[in-house]
Amino acid sequence: MEQIGKIENINGSTATILVKRITACGDSCAHCSASCRKKEIEVEAEVTPDIQIGDYVEITTENEVMFKHILMLYGMPLALVLFTIFVVYYLLGTTPNKDIISAVLGLLSLIVSHFILKKYDKMEMTNMPIKYTVERKL
């Protein structure tokens, strides 16, 4: 994933880069529950010799880490819904309306997945496992 950022500080071979945080809510942060207080985040990356403070640069992130986040954000809710529906459906046996009950509980599992993902996002944002690389100066 490529992003554009501005060099804020250079400390040895590491630069602090100000990058606009990309979120699903876009610019309507008042309606978002992603807990991002700042519209911009600071990331650190190794610099090349020709970069100075104030320069705009293109940075990239590791694709495998991004794929892990995408898999978690889309795959976990889907797996939880399907698991809930099938388990409830087979546990109810011959109960009338077991289809409706399992579907409703499957949808309710989306609420559970929302809270799991919210906690996951906060944990991942504090750990910052994403490695940024400066590709080129703009």
Phi, psi and omega per residue, in radians:
M1 nan 2.253 3.136
E2 -1.771 2.447 3.085
Q3 -2.435 2.821 3.105
I4 -1.961 2.348 -3.140
G5 -2.454 2.953 -3.132
K6 -2.008 2.308 3.124
I7 -1.223 2.089 -3.133
E8 -1.717 -0.626 -3.064
N9 -2.716 2.573 3.057
I10 -2.192 2.175 3.139
N11 -2.205 1.679 -3.094
G12 1.241 -2.083 3.134
S13 -1.765 0.127 -3.128
T14 -1.991 2.343 3.121
A15 -1.980 2.498 2.998
T16 -1.665 2.154 -3.051
I17 -2.070 2.297 3.106
L18 -1.598 2.062 -3.065
V19 -2.193 2.401 3.089
K20 -1.213 2.221 -3.127
R21 -1.259 2.230 3.110
I22 -1.625 2.075 3.133
T23 -2.256 2.868 3.136
A24 -1.199 -0.438 -3.099
C25 -1.397 -0.179 -3.127
G26 1.222 -2.150 -3.117
D27 -1.786 0.001 -3.111
S28 -1.634 1.183 -3.066
C29 -1.131 -0.400 -3.140
A30 -1.156 -0.442 -3.105
H31 -1.757 0.135 -3.038
C32 -1.833 2.563 3.099
S33 -1.955 0.370 -3.087
A34 -1.372 -0.053 3.086
S35 1.102 0.508 3.083
C36 -1.611 1.919 -3.092
R37 -1.355 -0.548 -3.115
K38 -1.889 2.512 3.059
K39 -1.379 -0.280 3.125
E40 -2.182 2.561 3.094
I41 -2.112 2.719 3.084
E42 -1.741 2.264 3.086
V43 -2.161 2.774 3.126
E44 -2.069 2.436 3.132
A45 -2.603 2.741 3.068
E46 -1.283 2.491 -3.070
V47 -1.825 2.787 3.010
T48 -1.733 2.787 -3.029
P49 -1.061 -0.460 -3.034
D50 -1.520 0.105 -3.073
I51 -1.718 2.361 -3.138
Q52 -2.136 2.896 3.070
I53 -1.101 2.348 -3.136
G54 1.691 -0.229 3.124
D55 -1.269 2.589 3.007
Y56 -1.663 2.351 -3.095
V57 -2.307 2.751 3.021
E58 -1.719 2.206 3.122
I59 -2.066 2.675 3.104
T60 -2.178 2.771 3.086
T61 -2.072 2.828 3.127
E62 -1.210 2.242 -3.110
N63 -1.163 -0.640 -3.092
E64 -1.146 -0.590 3.092
V65 -1.209 -0.716 3.112
M66 -1.134 -0.683 3.106
F67 -1.122 -0.628 3.094
K68 -1.086 -0.765 3.129
H69 -1.161 -0.733 3.122
I70 -1.106 -0.748 3.110
L71 -1.071 -0.730 3.132
M72 -1.155 -0.772 -3.055
L73 -1.231 -0.528 -3.136
Y74 -1.844 -0.651 -3.059
G75 -1.316 -0.701 -3.094
M76 -1.104 -0.808 3.101
P77 -1.093 -0.692 3.129
L78 -1.112 -0.802 3.135
A79 -1.107 -0.710 -3.140
L80 -1.151 -0.714 3.116
V81 -1.122 -0.857 -3.122
L82 -1.107 -0.753 3.114
F83 -1.046 -0.803 -3.133
T84 -1.086 -0.796 -3.121
I85 -1.070 -0.854 -3.093
F86 -1.177 -0.731 -3.129
V87 -1.143 -0.830 -3.134
V88 -1.118 -0.712 -3.128
Y89 -1.043 -0.775 -3.115
Y90 -1.396 -0.463 3.085
L91 -1.262 -0.515 -3.126
L92 -1.337 -0.268 3.055
G93 1.014 -1.960 -3.080
T94 -1.765 0.298 3.128
T95 -1.102 2.340 3.083
P96 -1.149 2.611 -3.132
N97 1.100 0.469 3.138
K98 -1.145 -0.456 3.094
D99 -1.119 -0.827 -3.109
I100 -1.172 -0.759 -3.133
I101 -1.085 -0.781 -3.122
S102 -1.192 -0.606 3.104
A103 -1.174 -0.749 -3.140
V104 -1.142 -0.758 3.112
L105 -1.170 -0.567 3.050
G106 -1.101 -0.739 3.092
L107 -1.175 -0.643 3.093
L108 -1.149 -0.466 3.103
S109 -1.175 -0.350 3.043
L110 -1.140 -0.573 3.081
I111 -1.146 -0.736 3.099
V112 -1.091 -0.750 -3.134
S113 -1.139 -0.537 3.091
H114 -1.056 -0.802 -3.132
F115 -1.216 -0.625 3.083
I116 -1.102 -0.791 -3.121
L117 -1.194 -0.587 3.101
K118 -1.117 -0.767 3.109
K119 -1.162 -0.714 3.111
Y120 -1.065 -0.764 -3.127
D121 -1.111 -0.756 3.114
K122 -1.102 -0.716 -3.137
M123 -1.146 -0.770 -3.124
E124 -1.201 -0.625 -3.139
M125 -1.224 -0.505 3.093
T126 -1.371 -0.551 3.136
N127 -1.364 -0.517 -3.110
M128 0.814 1.098 -3.109
P129 -1.377 -0.042 -3.060
I130 -1.425 2.236 3.121
K131 -1.683 2.230 -3.139
Y132 -1.815 2.495 3.123
T133 -2.266 2.300 3.088
V134 -1.374 2.081 -3.127
E135 -1.509 -0.878 -3.096
R136 -2.815 2.795 3.079
K137 -1.515 2.401 3.136
L138 -1.672 nan nan
